[in-house]
Amino acid sequence: MPSGCSIRALWIINNQDAVVFSRRFPVVEKQWCSAYKTENGNNGFDLPRLPTDEQLSNAFTRRKRREGSNRGYGIRVAQSTKGSDSWVDDPITRHIISLCLSEEEDDDDDESSENERNILWPIALHTKGLYSILVLPLVDPKEMKDYVKLCRRSDCGPTVGEDLSLSSLLLNISSITGAFMVAHAFGDIISGETVEPEVVVSASPSVGGLFDSLTGSIGISSRAKPVSAPVASSSPSGAATTGATASDAPRAGSRLLDRDLLRNFIATAMPFGTPLDLSLSNNSAIKANGFSSTDPPPQELKQPAWKPYLYKGKQRLLFTIHETVNAAMYDRDEIPDSVSVAGQINCRAELEGLPDVSFPLVGLSTAHIEAISFHPCAQVPAHGIDKQNIVFQPPLGNFVLMRYQAGCGLGPPVKGFYQLSMVSEDEGAFLFKVHLMEGYKAPMSMEFCTITMPFPRRRIVAFDGTPSAGTVLTTEHSVEWRILGNGRSLSGKSLEATFPGTIKFSPLQSMRRGDGDDEESEGESAEGRENVVNVEDLLVQKMNKSLPAVELEEPFCWQAYDYAKVSFKIAGASVSRMSIDTKSVNIYPTTKSPVEFSAQVTSGDYIFWNTLGKAPSAAAV
């Protein structure tokens, strides 16, 4: 089998389980048939063929009915059947699925050859809006046989030291990564989210020195804004075009499925089933303008695929570090807080010709990098990038030069605790105490900070509480504490704020119970009256009995109240200490191009778990 990624077929299914778009690639399918013959020889069976749209729709519907949802259970449950994805007992089967094309499922192990012919695997499943994108990559038929064995064995889950497991099987299939890239590219086109990564610059140039120190210390900082730059020319003549946005990608319709756009994208991005360039902006520019022989690159240089056109116009180089902070704050001695940073370096290089750009990353030794990956245009030493320059030949437009996972070198930007105690079935008292930007210095500035208490399964009827800072907004199912906002930012200093209050919910609709349940409830009530210490547990038990069932997709709704979510944005620098020294950026051939750098930090899943409630945690290994 050839290495790399080739796609046998792809389908797009709407929320009615109907196939609204499909594409099969005969060149790749011929490779699959040849490999299947080599693996199985002449066994008397017809070659397995790709299903029709109707057959695939029926198979997808049967799987959803059997697995409980589009993605499935992911673990073996009582409803799991032999041969199904959940029978494998691995959560990855919620994203890499199989479809059984036969309506009757045979449990006889002797029919393994027939099972292989009736199963499509591995299918990369990506959900975007109302659509599910299914991508079937080319794999070795032997790997298909291994999966059939996995989903029909009697034991449950992977075993330590086991030769055959789903994780080890997928690790050897390189086409899985490419299949998901294709699925995400189609998902972005369907939803209209084909914009390029955001690159921001300061609204005014930095004066530096004493002035920056003074303005930062009194809370005045230059606001970052999306770059308003000349868009790289995609016309054959190479003339510069002026625009007001940072994205070169066209906007695709997000309401109706544009089949012509999808067909044109396939014709240029993966005409024979092998992905070449999944950038919609590049493909659209090539299709609209073609290539021109009047402005070819120098003969001694090879023009890369990610730069189909050469830039002409005013030159400059822009870098933006964008980090997302995820945290689980417990405020408990037995459970340590967890804080992680997911970052990326976005770049926009408006440079003429095919220059090489190099720069050293500042803060690698202190950022505690856990994982890192680069754009294909970057050249990085195989032994690592510590004390090494990153060299890259930038493509057109905005692009992600590097992604990384790191620790929060400056500490959590929002510290504190959240407590909520139910004094009755329908009334609770809560308390927040938070510290913002503790240990952070200028030029870092927090532009806004909001804490939200969600109650998805309770309706709020009354609320009372006054915070020491900020304002409060309530809805039927949430309380929102806006600590910073409305033009007020925090820079060069920290802020401590508290928020005590009470909250009242509408009465719960008790579920009908039999006589035995009533006796059990009375027994629990008597036990609660005898033991006052356990009144909180008693209230939670009574509430949970009356609460409606919760979907598996909402893990934070297992209890009536569990957590508060923090949202914030910080500008000026990264929290992982990752940075770029603009004076150390080199461009070859040398040009007088200004280099600008900015950084912004936003919150991801930043959770304050209720100190008095239950909270999930993972033991440190």
N, C-alpha and C positions, 0 to 999 in steps of 0.2 A: 504494500500500500504506500502511496506517496505521502511524504511528510507535509506539514502545513495544514491548511484548512480548505476544504471544499464542501459545498452545500448541495445535498441531493434535492431538497425541496423546502419550501417555506409556505406557511399558511397564516392568514389573519382571520380571526374569528371574532364576531361581535358578541354582545351580551345576550343574544338570543341563541347562541351556539350555532350560528350559521356562518359558513365560510364566505367572506366577502371579497377575499383576494387570495390568489395562490399562484405559485410559480414552481415549475419543475425544471431541472437542468439535465437534459439527456446526456451530455458529455460525462457528467459525474455519475449518473445512473449507470452508464455503460461500464465505468470503472468498478462500481459496486457489483454488478452482475458477473464481471470477469473474476473478481476476487471471491465471490460466493461459489462459483464453479470450481475454482482452484481449491477452496477449503473443503467443499462437500463432495466433489467428484460427481459422477453420474448416479444420483440416488433415486432416479425415477420421478422426482417431483418437478413441477414447473418452477421456474425461477420466481422468487417473490417480487411482486411489482408494487409500485407506489399506489396508494388508494386514490379513488376519486374523491372529489370534494364532499360528496354526500356520505361516502363511507367514513371519511375522516371526521366529519361532523358528528355522525352517529357514535363513533368510537370515543370522541371527546365527551359527548353527553353521557355515555355509559360510565366513563371514568369519573366524571364529576358526581354522578349519582352514587357510585360505589365508594368514592373517596371523601365525600362530604362537601367538597368545594372544588374550585378550579385547580388549586394547588395541591389539595389533598391533606391527609393527616400528617404525613412525614414520619410518624412513628407507628409501631404496630399496636392496634387497638382491638377491641372485641369485634368491631365490624370488619376488620381486615380479612381479606380472602387470599388464599394461596395463589401466587402468581401476580398479585397486585403490587403497586409501588410501596404502599405502606407496610406490606409484608416484609420488605427488606429492612425496615426499622432504621432508617437513616434520614435525618431532616433534609438532606440535599435532594431527596426525591420530590420535594415541593418545588424545585426549580429545574431539575433535569428529570423529565417524566418519560413514561412509556405509554403507548396506546395499543390495546388489543383490538385487532380488526375483526376477529370472529365474534359473533354474538353469543355463542356457547363456549364457556370456559371449561376446558378439560383438565381435571386434576391428575390424570394418569401420567406418571413420570416417564413412561415408555414413549410418549408422544412428544419428545423434546424437539425433534426435527420439525414437526408440524407447528409447535409453539413458536419456534424461531421464525417461521415463515409468516406467522400471524401477528408478530409484534414489531412495532416501530420503536427503536431506541438507538441512541439517546436523543431526546427532543428537548431543546432549550426553550423554556417557557418564560416569556416576559409579558407582564401585564401593564398596559398603559391606557389610562382612561377607561373607555368602554370596550376596549379591544384586547385580545390575547394574541400575541405573536408567537408562533411555533416554528422553530428552525431545526431541520434535521440534517446534521453534518454527516460526512462520509467517515465511517469507522471500519476497522477490520472485522470481518464476520466472526472471527474467533472471540473478539471482545463481546459481540452480541451473545454468543453461546455462554460466555462466563456470566453475563447478567441474567440470562434465563435461569441458570443454576442458582444464582443468588436469590432470585425472587420466588423460588420454589422449594428452598430448603426449609427444614422444620425448625432449626434453631433461630434465635432472635438477636439481631444486632451484631456489630463487628466484634471479633475476638482478638485479644492481644497475641501477637506473634502469628496471626493467621495469614496464610499465603494469599487467599482470595477474599478480598473485601471490596466494597464499592469505592472507598476512598482510594485504594491503591489502583483499582481499575481505571477510575477517572483521571488519576494523576498521569497515567501513561497515554491518555488521549488528548493530544495537543489541539485537536479541532474543536474541543468544547469551548475554549476561550474565544476562538474566532466566531463560533456560532452565537455566543452571547453578544459579541460586538455587533454582529449583523442585526440581531434582535433589537438591541438598544438603538441602533441607527434607524431602523424602521419605526420604532416607537416614537422617537423624536420627530420624525417626519410626520407621522400621523397626528401627533398632538400639537405640532407647530413649534416645538421647543428646539429648533435647530440653530439657536443663537450661539455665538462663540463665547468662550470664557471672558468674564469681565476684567478689564484692565482699567485702573483708576489712577489719576495723577492729582497732585495738590492743586487747589484752585489758584494759589499764588506761589511763586518760587520762595524757597526758604532763604532767609537772610543769614541765618547761622549765628553762632557765637552768643554774645550776651543778649541780643534781642530775642532769639528763640527761647533762651532760658527764662527771661522775664515774662514773655507772653505765656509760656507753658505753665509757669508757677502760679499765675493768676487765673488759669482756666481758659485762656484764649488759645485756640489752635486752628490751623488752617484746615478746612473741611476738604475731604477728598471727593472727587466727582468722576463720573464715567468719562473716559477719554473722548474728546471730540477731535478726531484726527482725519487726515486725508485717507480715504479708503484706497487700498492698493488697486491699481488699475487692472482690469480684466479685459481691456480692449486690445485688439491686435496692434494698434499703433503705439501702445504704451503710454498714452497721455494720462496725466493724473486727474483724478476725479475727486471733488471735495464733497464730503458728507458730514453728517452730524451724529452719527452713531458709531459705536465701536465694533459693530458686527458686519461682516461681509456676506453672511449667509442669508438667502432669501427666506421669507416667512411662508411656511406652508399652512394650508387651512387646517384648523384643529376641529372643526365641527363635522365636515363631510369628508369622507375618505376619497382622496384624489388619486384615482387609479392610474391616470396618465403620469402623474408625478412619480409614483412608485415604479411604473414600467420604465420611465426614462432614467430613474436612479439605478435600477438594476442593469440597464443597458450600458451604463458607463462605469458603475462601481463594481459589478460582478457579472459581466456578460455571459460567462460560461460556467458560473457557479463558484468560481474562486475569487474571493474579495481582493480587489486591487487598491482602491482608495475609497473609504467610506465617508469622506468629507463632502457634504452636500454642496457647500460653497464652491469648492474646486470643480466638482462635476458640473454644476450649473453654469459656471463661468466658461468652462471648456465647451459645453454644448451650445451656449449662446454665441460665443465669439470665435471658437476654434483657435488655431495657432497662426502666428504670423512669421514669415521668413524675413521681415524687415528689421527685426530686433532680436537676433539669436544670441544666446550666451556665448562667451568666449570659447574657442575651440578646445582649449586645454582644460576646460572645466566641464564636468558632467552635471546637467541640470537634474536635480532630484524630483521624484514624483510628487512630493508634497509642495513643490513650488512651480506650478505649471506656467506662471507668468512672472516677469521681472518687474520690480517696483520702479516707478519714476516719480520724483517729486521731492519735497522737503524731507530730510532724513532725521530720524530720531529713534531711540530705543527705550521701550517702556517695560518695567518689571512691576508686578504686584504679587505679594505673598498674601494668600487668602487661607486662613485657618479656621477650622470648626472645632469647638471644644465640646466634648461629651463628658458628662460627669454623673456619678451616683453618690450623693451626699447622705450619709446615714446618721452622723452624730452619735455613734455608739462605740463603746470600747471594744466590743467583740467583733465588729465589722469595720474594716478600714474603708475610708473613702476611696473612690476610684475616679481618676481624672485622666483623660487621654486627648490627644490633639491629632486631627487629620488635616494635613495642609497640602497646598499645591502652589507652585510658582507659575503664574500666568505671564505671558510675554507677548509683546507686539513689536516687531522689528520692521520699521519703515526704512529699509536700507536698499540702496540701488545695487544691482549686480547680484553676485552669489558670495557674499562675504562670510567669513568664519568669525564667530563671537566666542570669547572665552572669559571666564571670571571664576574666582574662588568663592565658595560659599562660606559665609561668616557664621560661626556658632555651631558648627558640626560637632565639636567636642563637648559642648554643653547642652545640646538639644536632645540627647539620648534617643537617637533615631532607631526605631524598631523595624521599619520596612521602608523601602524606597524604590521608585521606578521612574523611567525617563521616556520622553518622546523619542520616536525612532530617529529624529534628526540629531540627537545628542551622542557624543562619543565620550564614554566613561571608562576608566581603567577597570579591568576585570577584578582586581584585588580590592577595589573600593574607591571612594572619592575623598577620603580623609586627606587633607593637605594637598589635594589635587584640583586642578582647574577643570571645569566643565566646558567642553568645546562643542558648539553646535552650529549648524547652518540653518538659520530660521526660515520657516515657511511664511506664506502670506497670512495676513490677518492675525487675530488673537488665537493663541494656542496654549495648552498646558505643557510647560517644559518639564516639570517634575512633580510627582506626588510622593507624599511621605506620611508615615505615622511616627509620632514622637510623644515625649512626655511634656507636661506643662512646667517648663523651667521656672517660671515666675510664680507658680502656685495658682490655686483657683482664683479667678477674678471675682467670684461671688461666693463667700463663705457664710455659714450660719446653720440654723436648724429650723424645722417646721414641726409643730406639734398640734394634733387635733384629737380631742377626747370627746366622745359622745356622752352627754349627761342624761340623755333619754333617747328613745328610739328616733325622735324627730328633731333633736336639738343638740348642738355641739359647741364647744369652745375651742378656739385655736389661738396659736401664738407663733409669730415669726420674729426672728432676730437675725439680721444679715449684716455683713461687712462687705462693702464694695471697694474694689481696687486697693486692697490692703497690700502694701509693699510695691505698688506700681508707681512709676515716676513719669514725668513729662519726657517725651512728647506724647505718651499714650493717653488717650482720651476716650472715656466711655460715653457714647452718644445717647444711648437709651438703655433702660433696664426695666423689665416687666416680669412679675411673678404671677402665675395663674394657678388657682386651685380648681381643678375640674371635678364635677360630680355628674358623670354621664348617666347614672342610673337613679339620681335623686333630683327633685325639682325644688329650687330655692324659693321660699315664700317670704322670708324676712332675714335681714342682715343688720348687724350693729358692730361698728368698729371704726377707729380713727388711727391711721398710721402716723408715725412721727415725721415722715417725709413722703411726698408724693400724693397721688390721688387714687381713688378706688372706683371701679366700674363693675357692676354686677349684671349677670344675665340669668336665665332660668336654670342653667346648669353649670355656672362657673362664677368665680370671683377673681377679678383681675386687679392686681396692685401695680400701678405705674409709678415706680420709684423715680426714674429719670425719663425725661421726654419733653416735648413741646419746646424744643430749642435749647433746653438746659443740658449741659454736658458736665462731666466730672474729669478733671485733669490735674495731675500734680498733687493730689491729696486723696484721702480715703473718706468713706462715708459709712456711718453706722446707723441703722434704722431698725425700728421695731414696729410690729403691727399686731396688737391683740384684738380679739373680737369674738362675737358669737354669731351663730348661723342656725337658721331654722328651716327644716324641710317640710314638704307636704306629707301628710300621713301615708304610710305604705298600705297598699291594697293586699290584705292577707290572703294567702292561697288557701284553697279548701283542703282540709285534712280529714282523715278518717278518725274513728273513735280512738284507735290506738295511738295516732299521732297526737290527739288532744291530751291523752293521758301522759304521753311522753313530754309534751310541752308543759303540762302542769307540774310534772316532776322536776323539770329543769327550772321552772320558776321558783318552786319551793327550795331547791338547792341554792338558787341565786339569793333568795332571801336569807338563808341560813349563813351563807358565806358572802359578806359584803365586799370582800377583797376582789372577787371575781365578777363584779357587776359589769365591768367593761366587756369582758368576754361574753357574758350572757347577752348583753345588748347586741353585740356583733353577730352572735349566733341567730338571734331572733330576726335581725335585719336581713341577714343573708338567706334565711328561709323564705322571706317574702319578696326578695329581689327577683326580677325576671332573669332568665338565662342569659348568659353573656356569650358572644361569639369568640371562637378560638383566636381570631385575628386581633382581638383587643386584650392583650395580656395585662394591661394596666387597669382593667376593670374587674379583676377577680374579686376585689373587696369593694365595699360601699365607698370607702375613702382610703387612699393609700399615699398619694404623692402630690407635689406641686411642681410645676415646670417653670424654669427660668429662661427668659429670652433677653439677649443683650447684643450690642455691637460695640466693638472697640477699634479705634483707628490710631495710627501712628507707628506701631511696631507689632511684632509677633509675640505671642506668649511662650513659644518654644525657644526663643532667643535666636531663631533662624533669621538671617539678614543677608543683604547684598551690598557690598561697598561699591558705589557707583564709580569711584576713582580707580578701582582695580579692574574695571571692565575694559577689555581690549577688543578692537575690531580690526580684522585684517582682510583686505587692504585697508590701511589707515584712512579714516575719514573724520571730519569734524562734525560728529553727530552727538547731540546732547543725550545723556543717559538719565532717566528719571526712575525713581523707586518709591513705592508706597506699600503699605501693609494694612490689612484689616482683619479683624477677628469677630466671628459670629458664634452664637450658641447653637449646638445641635440638640441632642437629647440630654439636657442639663436638668437633672432630677433631684429634688429634695424629698427624700422618703420620710414619711411620718414617723417620728421617733417613737411614738406610742403605738404604732400599728405594725402590721406585718410587712416585710420587705424582702424581695429576692436578693440573693447574693451568691457569689461563687467563691469557694475556698481557694486560697492561694496555693499554688503548687511549688 
